[in-house]
Amino acid sequence: NESKNIILYSQTEIKLLNSESGNVNWQTSISGTLIGDPVVYEQNIFYIAESNDRKVFLNSINIESGLLNWRTYVPLAYKLLVGKDNLFLLGDEGKQIYKVDRFDGKILTLDTFQSKINLVLPFDSKIIAFKSDSTFSIIPSSNNEKDKILGNFSGSINNAIYISSGNDHGTVVPYQRTAATIERLFIRLRRQMISKYRS
């Protein structure tokens, strides 16, 4: 069934509005100040907030009740992405990636890079981090795979596209604005993945 609810938020508050009745189902105060935008996944809302004493926490609240599921201290985190199994957070001005269990908030891994991450792209059950040293890393969402550095690229990257896994020839879907060099890179990556899967 299509949801009739709308999530409203400010830097200090989140509320759930029923779009048919106009009633507010619940509202909750953010402990501190919201960083970035909340992310909704299945029956939970995830968000990063900085407390009044300047500590940064990742929070999970239940979308039906507005009650807090868990709260995890994540120093220097500022951007949140949702993977298939886990959550990812960028930290330390783009030199860290946290992987966090979305069910209990446990920090599973913390990858630290020498060079800054310029762009992070969700791709199937993984995220791909493009770094300022012209390398990119794949970080799988599942817990039993290791991080993989796939290769190098030339030039700078500001935007990217991803290719749907449902089409062997690749369906190009815009991610921000497209860039021809990244399109060629992902077409090559897609072919490698298909070849590996079929072999």
LUMNU-739577 format. One line per field, with one value per residue (C-alpha): residue number from 0; residue in one letter; chain; x negated, y, z. Coordinates in Angstrom, 2 decimals, always signed. Layout:
% LUMNU-739577
nr = c(NUM; ...)
rest = c(A; ...)
kette = c(A; ...)
x = c(X; ...)
y = c(Y; ...)
z = c(Z; ...)
END
This chain:
% LUMNU-739577
nr = c(0; 1; 2; 3; 4; 5; 6; 7; 8; 9; 10; 11; 12; 13; 14; 15; 16; 17; 18; 19; 20; 21; 22; 23; 24; 25; 26; 27; 28; 29; 30; 31; 32; 33; 34; 35; 36; 37; 38; 39; 40; 41; 42; 43; 44; 45; 46; 47; 48; 49; 50; 51; 52; 53; 54; 55; 56; 57; 58; 59; 60; 61; 62; 63; 64; 65; 66; 67; 68; 69; 70; 71; 72; 73; 74; 75; 76; 77; 78; 79; 80; 81; 82; 83; 84; 85; 86; 87; 88; 89; 90; 91; 92; 93; 94; 95; 96; 97; 98; 99; 100; 101; 102; 103; 104; 105; 106; 107; 108; 109; 110; 111; 112; 113; 114; 115; 116; 117; 118; 119; 120; 121; 122; 123; 124; 125; 126; 127; 128; 129; 130; 131; 132; 133; 134; 135; 136; 137; 138; 139; 140; 141; 142; 143; 144; 145; 146; 147; 148; 149; 150; 151; 152; 153; 154; 155; 156; 157; 158; 159; 160; 161; 162; 163; 164; 165; 166; 167; 168; 169; 170; 171; 172; 173; 174; 175; 176; 177; 178; 179; 180; 181; 182; 183; 184; 185; 186; 187; 188; 189; 190; 191; 192; 193; 194; 195; 196; 197; 198)
rest = c(N; E; S; K; N; I; I; L; Y; S; Q; T; E; I; K; L; L; N; S; E; S; G; N; V; N; W; Q; T; S; I; S; G; T; L; I; G; D; P; V; V; Y; E; Q; N; I; F; Y; I; A; E; S; N; D; R; K; V; F; L; N; S; I; N; I; E; S; G; L; L; N; W; R; T; Y; V; P; L; A; Y; K; L; L; V; G; K; D; N; L; F; L; L; G; D; E; G; K; Q; I; Y; K; V; D; R; F; D; G; K; I; L; T; L; D; T; F; Q; S; K; I; N; L; V; L; P; F; D; S; K; I; I; A; F; K; S; D; S; T; F; S; I; I; P; S; S; N; N; E; K; D; K; I; L; G; N; F; S; G; S; I; N; N; A; I; Y; I; S; S; G; N; D; H; G; T; V; V; P; Y; Q; R; T; A; A; T; I; E; R; L; F; I; R; L; R; R; Q; M; I; S; K; Y; R; S)
kette = c(A; A; A; A; A; A; A; A; A; A; A; A; A; A; A; A; A; A; A; A; A; A; A; A; A; A; A; A; A; A; A; A; A; A; A; A; A; A; A; A; A; A; A; A; A; A; A; A; A; A; A; A; A; A; A; A; A; A; A; A; A; A; A; A; A; A; A; A; A; A; A; A; A; A; A; A; A; A; A; A; A; A; A; A; A; A; A; A; A; A; A; A; A; A; A; A; A; A; A; A; A; A; A; A; A; A; A; A; A; A; A; A; A; A; A; A; A; A; A; A; A; A; A; A; A; A; A; A; A; A; A; A; A; A; A; A; A; A; A; A; A; A; A; A; A; A; A; A; A; A; A; A; A; A; A; A; A; A; A; A; A; A; A; A; A; A; A; A; A; A; A; A; A; A; A; A; A; A; A; A; A; A; A; A; A; A; A; A; A; A; A; A; A; A; A; A; A; A; A)
x = c(+0.00; -1.16; -2.17; -0.03; -2.66; -5.12; -8.25; -8.84; -12.06; -14.10; -17.54; -16.01; -12.85; -11.37; -7.65; -5.41; -2.38; +0.60; +1.29; +4.95; +6.08; +3.60; +2.78; -0.73; -1.21; -4.25; -7.03; -10.38; -13.12; -16.60; -19.19; -21.38; -21.46; -20.76; -23.68; -22.59; -19.26; -17.55; -17.38; -14.34; -14.93; -12.25; -10.63; -13.32; -14.60; -18.36; -20.05; -23.30; -23.18; -25.72; -24.97; -25.24; -28.70; -29.77; -29.76; -28.39; -25.90; -24.14; -20.52; -17.80; -14.12; -11.09; -8.95; -5.66; -6.22; -8.98; -10.79; -14.58; -15.92; -19.57; -22.20; -25.88; -28.82; -30.50; -33.23; -33.71; -30.88; -28.93; -27.28; -25.02; -24.33; -22.26; -23.62; -21.69; -22.67; -24.40; -24.80; -27.81; -29.06; -31.74; -33.96; -37.06; -36.53; -36.29; -39.16; -37.06; -34.17; -32.23; -30.20; -27.44; -24.94; -21.53; -19.75; -21.72; -24.04; -27.25; -30.27; -31.45; -34.43; -36.19; -38.28; -40.80; -42.32; -45.39; -43.68; -40.32; -37.17; -35.71; -32.59; -30.72; -28.35; -25.86; -26.09; -23.97; -24.88; -28.12; -29.40; -32.23; -34.53; -36.41; -39.49; -41.67; -44.69; -42.85; -41.96; -38.58; -37.58; -34.56; -33.22; -30.68; -27.59; -27.74; -30.02; -31.81; -33.51; -36.71; -37.17; -38.49; -40.53; -39.57; -41.80; -42.82; -41.30; -42.67; -41.43; -39.07; -35.54; -32.63; -29.67; -28.90; -26.24; -25.47; -24.24; -21.29; -22.15; -18.89; -20.18; -23.20; -24.00; -23.70; -20.98; -22.42; -20.65; -21.66; -23.38; -23.61; -24.96; -26.56; -30.23; -31.38; -34.61; -32.75; -30.15; -32.88; -34.43; -31.19; -30.35; -33.74; -33.13; -29.68; -31.09; -33.72; -31.03; -28.87; -31.84; -32.84; -29.25; -28.86; -32.22)
y = c(+0.00; +3.49; +5.46; +8.46; +9.90; +12.73; +13.28; +16.90; +18.04; +21.03; +21.23; +20.52; +18.43; +15.56; +14.86; +12.48; +14.02; +12.09; +13.70; +12.59; +13.64; +16.46; +15.07; +14.88; +11.23; +12.02; +14.53; +14.23; +16.68; +16.16; +16.02; +18.81; +19.98; +17.94; +17.42; +16.87; +15.21; +12.24; +9.00; +6.70; +2.98; +0.35; +1.20; +3.49; +7.03; +7.55; +10.88; +12.46; +15.14; +17.16; +17.46; +20.68; +19.60; +19.16; +15.36; +13.71; +10.83; +8.61; +8.07; +5.61; +6.16; +3.99; +5.50; +4.30; +5.51; +8.12; +6.37; +6.08; +2.66; +3.40; +6.15; +5.68; +8.04; +8.66; +11.32; +13.62; +12.04; +14.39; +12.43; +9.37; +6.74; +3.57; +0.30; -2.92; -4.36; -1.54; +2.22; +4.20; +7.53; +9.86; +11.41; +13.50; +15.78; +12.84; +10.68; +8.14; +5.80; +4.18; +1.03; +0.72; -2.08; -0.54; -2.82; -2.05; +0.86; -1.10; +0.25; -2.66; -1.10; +2.25; +2.72; +5.56; +6.90; +9.05; +10.96; +12.72; +11.10; +13.41; +11.42; +8.45; +6.53; +3.84; +0.92; -2.23; -3.58; -1.59; +1.95; +3.20; +5.90; +8.05; +9.63; +12.61; +10.41; +9.10; +5.72; +4.30; +1.71; -0.56; -1.08; -3.92; -3.58; -7.17; -8.03; -11.03; -9.27; -7.26; -3.79; -3.86; -1.24; -1.65; +0.74; +4.19; +6.96; +10.17; +13.69; +15.07; +13.85; +15.93; +13.79; +10.24; +7.92; +4.33; +1.52; -0.65; -4.30; -5.39; -4.95; -6.75; -3.79; -1.32; +1.23; +4.64; +6.39; +9.96; +10.51; +14.29; +15.30; +12.80; +12.79; +10.99; +9.68; +8.10; +6.62; +4.80; +3.67; +2.15; +0.49; -1.23; -2.11; -3.45; -5.72; -7.04; -7.84; -9.64; -11.62; -12.65; -13.64; -15.82; -17.55)
z = c(+0.00; -0.78; +2.30; +3.21; +5.55; +5.05; +7.13; +8.06; +9.69; +10.74; +12.33; +15.75; +15.16; +13.13; +12.76; +10.82; +9.11; +7.76; +4.38; +4.33; +7.80; +8.30; +11.74; +13.13; +14.11; +16.22; +16.65; +18.34; +19.23; +17.84; +20.58; +19.25; +15.61; +12.48; +10.07; +6.48; +5.64; +7.33; +5.34; +5.40; +4.93; +5.51; +8.88; +10.25; +9.92; +10.21; +10.79; +12.00; +14.69; +16.63; +20.34; +22.33; +23.55; +19.87; +19.79; +16.62; +16.82; +14.29; +15.33; +14.34; +15.11; +14.37; +11.62; +13.15; +16.71; +16.49; +19.32; +19.36; +18.31; +19.01; +19.07; +18.17; +18.66; +15.28; +15.63; +12.63; +10.59; +8.31; +5.45; +5.55; +2.88; +3.10; +1.72; +1.21; +4.60; +6.45; +6.75; +5.56; +6.88; +5.61; +8.26; +8.88; +5.86; +3.47; +4.77; +6.68; +5.91; +8.73; +8.10; +10.71; +11.40; +10.66; +13.16; +16.33; +15.45; +16.02; +14.12; +11.97; +10.22; +9.99; +6.84; +6.86; +3.65; +3.06; +0.27; +0.41; -0.97; -3.61; -4.49; -3.04; -5.31; -4.13; -6.55; -6.04; -2.56; -2.40; -2.35; -4.54; -3.19; -5.71; -4.13; -4.87; -5.65; -8.79; -7.28; -6.37; -3.78; -3.55; -0.04; +0.12; +2.28; +3.52; +6.42; +4.95; +2.02; +2.16; +0.70; -2.85; -4.66; -8.31; -10.15; -11.28; -13.33; -14.79; -14.22; -11.59; -10.81; -9.60; -10.66; -11.78; -13.13; -12.27; -14.47; -13.53; -12.85; -14.49; -18.04; -19.51; -21.73; -18.88; -18.28; -17.59; -14.70; -13.82; -10.49; -10.14; -13.57; -15.97; -16.89; -20.04; -18.52; -15.57; -17.93; -19.83; -16.55; -15.27; -18.59; -18.39; -14.72; -15.57; -18.29; -15.88; -13.32; -15.89; -17.17; -13.65; -12.80; -15.91; -15.54)
END
